[in-house]
Each structure stands twice: as C-alpha cells, then as structure tokens.
Amino acid sequence: MESLLHVLALAGIYGLFALGLTLIFGVMEVLNLAHATTFAFAAVFAMYLVGYAGFSMWMGCAIAIGSASVLAVVIDRIAFRPLRYRGRTVWGRHVGPLLTSLGVSTILLGLERSLFGIDPRHFPNELIASKLFVLGNVRINLIGITSFLVLVLVVSILIFLLNRTRWGVEVRAVAERSETAALFGIDVERRFMETMALSGLMAGLAGVAWGLTFNIASPETGAQLDVKGFALIILGGMGSVLGSLIGAIVIAAIEVFGGLYLPHGLQTLIVFAMLIVLLLLRPQGLLGKPIQQGAR
C-alpha cells in the first residue's frame, strides 16, 4: 500500500513536470531545456521564502509557483521569440530554440547558485511532519497524494479547455500552423505567452511538490528530471496531455516497484530500454498522432 502511494506521489511530480514540456512542444514545437531549471527554481525559492524569509508555507509556495510562471514567460522572450519568425527552417524552428534554451538554462543555473547557494535547502521539519500521518502500518504523505490529485485535475481542465472552449480552438489552430492562425485574427504571440506561462506554472507546481514530498532541493535538482521528463513526453506521445499522465504513472510504477525487487539503478535501465522498444514499434508514443512526412 505504501509503495502504491509512493507511485502516486512520484507520478504527480513527474506528470506535472512533463505536462509543461508537452504544452510547449505541442503548441510551439520546441523542446525547452530550461524547463528543469524552472522546476528547481520553484523548489529552492519556496524553501528560501518559508525557511529563511519567514513566509507561511502556503504563501511561500504560492509565490514560488507564480514566480516560475513569470520566469517561463521571460525565457520565451529571451530564448524563443527572437528565433520565431526567421523562417520555417530546421534551425529557426528546432535547433536554434534548443540551443538558446540550453544557454538560458546555464545562465539561470548560475544565478540560482549565486542567490541560493549550492548546498541543498529544506523546509522546516515541523511543517513537513504535519503533512504526514500513519494509518495502521502505512505512512501517508498528504503532499504526495495531493500532487497526484492536482495532476489529474490539471489534465482534466486542460483537456476541457483545449477541446471545449474558444481559447482551446485558437491554441490548437496556432499549434497546427501559426501563420495561418494569424491570418484569421488570432493573437499568436499572446497564445505563445499563455502557453509558456502555463508550462511555468506546471514546473512550479512540480518543483514545490518535489520539495514538500522529499524536503530537499538545490539548483541542481532539475537535472534529475531533465532527461526523464523528455522520456515521459516521448512515452506518452509528443504533445499529448493525457499521454503525460499515463507516461508519468508508468515510469513512476517502474521506478518504485523496480526499486523493491531489482538491483539499484536497474529500473532506470528498464525505463529507457522500454522507451527504445516503443520508439521502434510506435514512434509517436502511446497517445501521440501518427507521424506524417511533410506535415506542417
């Protein structure tokens, strides 16, 4: 039972993290290598606000999550927007944004080290202890369960917004072909900005959930999820919101249950071996759309 709860906690964190990457790739067709740095920033900043600046738990976490959303918009303005209208070339659409986001990520990592130091930070132990309780022989982490419930809620809301609202229609139009969407009067730049803000919100939620669940974070924490986050969105299907949820559950289950019965580190090998097999058999991922030559 405790292992199952741990799966849900990890799935909540992984899913929220991957959902931000999925939104960016699905709408803007770029891989944001600064996403993990945003995740780490939210975790460390929340711990700083609560543990050192004297903010309450909820206020500190809310400020950190909101700051991550703002940071994502800033990353878009620095790393992606300058390359957005340089033609539909491989460089302008994919390679350039990949490299600029890597550069921004490196700069942000340096700034985080300067501001918060390189040593791991923690929330006050008494605050974390209040979120744990024991039921029989099972220790239950309320934050872990809450993070998974938040993931399910966010996925449900996004699916509704993308499929049932005018805003969703416009976002999908921008994702399909931004130039054509602009001809129909859609504010493409605004939709890009909103997408980045939402992705930053997801990274912020994931970062704070990580900090509250494991009570340790440093500027390097994001590196633990960087490659894993890309594996998640590939497994679930590039650009698939629901796929992020399913991919998160699958990888979290392999890590937790694999850790119980397999030698240390072997569960990660299984995850990436499974990913390779999936890419060979179904390149679009579990819920991704079939890849068409010459699309877009």
Secondary structure by P-SEA (a helix, b strand, c coil): caaaaaaaaaaaaaaaaaaaaaaaaacccccccaaaaaaaaaaaaaaaaaccccccaaaaaaaaaaaaaaaaaaaaacccccccccccccccccaaaaaaaaaaaaaaaaaaaaacccccccccaaaaaaaccccccccccaaaaaaaaaaaaaaaaaaaaacccaaaaaaaaaaacaaaaaaaccaaaaaaaaaaaaaaaaaaaaaaaaaaaccccccccccccaaaaaaaaaaaccccaaaaaaaaaaaaaaaaaaaaccccaaaaaaaaaaaaaaaaaccccccccccccccc
